[in-house]
């Protein structure tokens, strides 16, 4: 059984320039993900897929490999995660390396832990899922969501307007951290999230989506709080 960690880190981030190597509490944010993947001891190789030489240098500094740079077609704003993964797996195959399982990790996910990766891999293999990824509980019942039309409030599901929250089915969303997947299933279906995917619930403080400066500050605060409590 052979596993690879693929950390996707292109250089052209727009909303937060140089986002993938920007200092997060004093260290490049990508360093957290690299070190966690290495510490999990799950992977035969921990690599970074990037089009950027500076990101590649930082990645190597923290122990990741960068065996090849990303092509221009998988580095623009329209390339999907699937496009990047297909390129990486194809490039490895040309060198004679084929993997049974892979984990796509996003470089701005410093909250990922080795234990979480290990739990995901165990669930993936024991349940024979195509993919396993972290999910979080919605903070408010989605069945009671409303829409606005010209300022007027309307229910999405009016049948639940008076339903008690505790009687509604819990709902979850993708935490946006990583996808641990069966390589053969991914290459066959060309999807990361399939009808045979599994999820691991993580709590609200264990992830934060970083899209702007405020997100960055909140993520640093969350990270500090988490580590002070350990």
matplotlib code that plots the C-alpha trace (Angstrom):
import matplotlib.pyplot as plt

x = [0.0, 1.5, 0.2, 1.0, 0.1, -0.6, -0.5, -2.0, -0.3, -0.3, 1.3, -1.4, -3.7, -5.7, -7.6, -4.6, -1.4, 1.2, -1.4, 0.1, 3.5, 2.4, 3.5, 0.8, 1.8, 5.4, 5.8, 4.7, 1.2, 2.0, 4.6, 1.9, 0.3, 3.6, 4.8, 1.4, 1.4, 5.0, 4.2, 1.2, 3.6, 0.9, 2.6, 5.4, 5.8, 4.6, 4.7, 3.6, 2.1, 2.9, 3.8, 5.8, 9.6, 9.4, 6.6, 8.7, 11.7, 9.6, 8.0, 11.4, 12.7, 10.0, 10.5, 8.1, 9.2, 8.5, 9.4, 7.9, 6.3, 2.7, 1.8, 0.3, -3.1, -3.5, -2.3, -4.9, -8.2, -10.2, -8.3, -10.1, -8.6, -9.4, -7.3, -4.3, -4.6, -4.8, -1.7, 0.3, -0.8, 0.0, 3.5, 4.3, 3.2, 5.6, 8.4, 7.2, 5.4, 1.8, -0.1, -3.0, -4.3, -3.7, -4.6, -5.2, -4.5, -5.1, -2.0, -4.0, -5.4, -3.1, -5.8, -5.3, -3.8, -2.0, -4.7, -7.4, -5.5, -5.1, -8.7, -9.7, -7.4, -8.8, -12.4, -11.4, -9.9, -12.2, -15.4, -14.0, -15.1, -14.0, -13.1, -13.2, -13.1, -13.8, -17.2, -18.6, -22.1, -24.1, -24.5, -28.3, -30.7, -30.6, -34.3, -35.2, -33.2, -34.9, -34.4, -34.8, -36.8, -36.9, -36.5, -39.3, -38.4, -39.5, -38.9, -36.8, -38.8, -42.0, -43.1, -40.4, -41.4, -42.7, -40.6, -38.5, -34.8, -34.1, -36.6, -34.7, -32.0, -28.5, -26.8, -23.1, -20.8, -17.3, -14.7, -12.4, -9.2, -8.4, -9.7, -8.3, -9.1, -8.8, -6.8, -8.4, -11.9, -10.9, -9.4, -12.4, -15.1, -13.2, -14.8, -13.5, -16.9, -18.9, -22.0, -19.6, -17.9, -17.4, -17.1, -15.5, -17.2, -14.9, -15.9, -16.2, -12.8, -11.0, -11.2, -11.6, -12.0, -9.4, -10.6, -9.7, -7.8, -10.4, -10.5, -6.8, -6.9, -9.8, -7.9, -4.8, -6.9, -8.6, -5.2, -3.8, -6.8, -6.7, -3.0, -3.3, -5.9, -3.7]
y = [0.0, 3.3, 6.8, 10.3, 13.6, 16.3, 19.9, 22.2, 25.6, 27.8, 31.2, 33.4, 34.0, 37.2, 38.1, 37.6, 38.0, 35.2, 33.6, 30.1, 31.2, 34.2, 34.1, 32.6, 33.3, 33.7, 30.8, 30.2, 28.9, 26.0, 24.8, 23.7, 21.4, 20.0, 19.2, 17.6, 15.4, 14.2, 13.7, 11.4, 8.8, 7.9, 8.9, 7.5, 11.0, 14.5, 16.7, 20.3, 21.0, 24.6, 26.8, 29.1, 28.8, 30.7, 28.4, 25.4, 26.6, 27.1, 23.7, 22.0, 23.9, 22.3, 18.8, 18.4, 17.3, 19.3, 16.8, 18.9, 22.3, 22.7, 23.4, 26.8, 25.2, 23.9, 27.2, 29.6, 30.7, 28.1, 25.0, 22.7, 20.6, 17.6, 18.9, 19.4, 16.0, 14.3, 16.2, 15.1, 11.5, 11.4, 13.0, 10.5, 7.6, 8.8, 8.4, 4.9, 5.8, 4.7, 5.3, 3.4, 6.3, 10.0, 12.9, 16.4, 19.0, 22.7, 24.8, 27.3, 24.7, 24.9, 23.3, 19.8, 17.3, 14.0, 12.3, 13.6, 12.4, 9.0, 8.7, 9.7, 7.0, 4.4, 5.2, 5.3, 1.9, 0.1, 1.3, 1.2, 4.7, 6.6, 9.7, 10.8, 14.5, 16.6, 18.2, 20.7, 21.1, 24.1, 26.6, 27.0, 24.4, 24.8, 23.6, 27.0, 29.1, 32.1, 34.0, 37.6, 38.8, 42.6, 42.8, 40.3, 37.3, 33.8, 30.4, 27.9, 25.1, 26.6, 23.2, 23.6, 27.1, 25.9, 22.7, 22.6, 22.8, 19.6, 17.7, 18.6, 16.4, 17.8, 19.1, 19.5, 21.2, 20.5, 22.0, 22.7, 21.1, 17.9, 14.9, 11.5, 9.3, 6.0, 6.9, 4.2, 5.4, 9.0, 8.3, 6.2, 8.6, 11.9, 13.2, 13.7, 13.8, 10.8, 8.8, 6.7, 9.3, 9.5, 12.4, 13.0, 15.6, 18.3, 21.1, 24.8, 25.8, 23.1, 24.9, 28.3, 29.3, 32.1, 34.3, 37.8, 39.7, 39.4, 35.6, 35.5, 37.3, 35.1, 31.9, 33.0, 33.7, 30.3, 28.6, 30.3, 29.5, 25.8, 25.5, 27.3, 24.8, 21.8]
z = [0.0, -1.1, -0.1, -1.2, 0.4, -2.3, -1.0, -3.6, -3.5, -6.6, -6.5, -7.9, -4.9, -5.5, -2.3, 0.0, -2.0, -1.4, 0.9, 0.8, 2.3, 4.3, 8.0, 10.2, 13.8, 12.7, 10.3, 6.6, 6.8, 4.5, 7.0, 9.4, 6.8, 5.6, 9.2, 10.1, 7.1, 7.8, 11.5, 10.6, 9.2, 6.7, 3.5, 1.4, 0.0, 1.1, -2.0, -2.9, -6.2, -7.2, -10.1, -7.9, -7.2, -3.9, -2.7, -3.8, -1.9, 1.3, 0.9, 0.6, 3.6, 5.7, 4.5, 1.5, -2.0, -5.2, -7.9, -10.7, -11.1, -12.0, -15.7, -16.7, -17.5, -14.0, -12.4, -13.5, -11.8, -13.7, -12.9, -10.5, -7.7, -9.7, -12.6, -10.3, -8.8, -12.2, -13.3, -10.2, -10.4, -14.1, -13.6, -10.9, -13.1, -15.8, -13.3, -12.4, -9.1, -8.6, -5.4, -3.9, -1.8, -1.8, 0.4, -1.1, 1.6, 1.3, 2.3, 4.4, 6.8, 9.9, 12.1, 10.6, 13.0, 12.5, 14.5, 12.2, 9.2, 10.8, 11.6, 8.1, 6.6, 8.9, 8.0, 4.3, 4.3, 6.8, 5.1, 1.6, 0.8, -2.3, -0.2, 3.4, 4.5, 7.6, 8.0, 10.4, 11.9, 10.6, 13.4, 12.6, 11.2, 7.4, 7.2, 8.8, 6.4, 4.7, 1.5, 0.7, -2.4, -2.7, 1.0, 1.8, 3.9, 2.6, 4.0, 1.9, 3.6, 4.9, 6.3, 9.0, 10.0, 13.3, 13.7, 16.9, 16.2, 18.2, 15.9, 12.7, 11.1, 11.8, 8.7, 8.0, 5.5, 4.0, 6.4, 3.4, 4.8, 3.0, 1.0, 1.6, -1.4, -3.2, -6.3, -8.5, -7.6, -8.2, -11.6, -12.6, -11.4, -11.8, -8.6, -5.1, -3.5, -4.7, -3.6, -1.6, 0.5, 4.3, 6.7, 10.1, 12.2, 13.6, 16.0, 15.1, 16.6, 14.5, 11.2, 9.6, 6.0, 5.1, 2.3, 3.6, 6.2, 8.9, 8.3, 8.8, 12.1, 13.4, 12.3, 14.2, 17.3, 17.0, 16.6, 19.7, 21.8, 20.7, 21.5, 24.8, 26.0, 25.3]

ax = plt.figure().add_subplot(projection="3d")
ax.plot(x, y, z, "-o")
ax.set_aspect("equal")
plt.show()
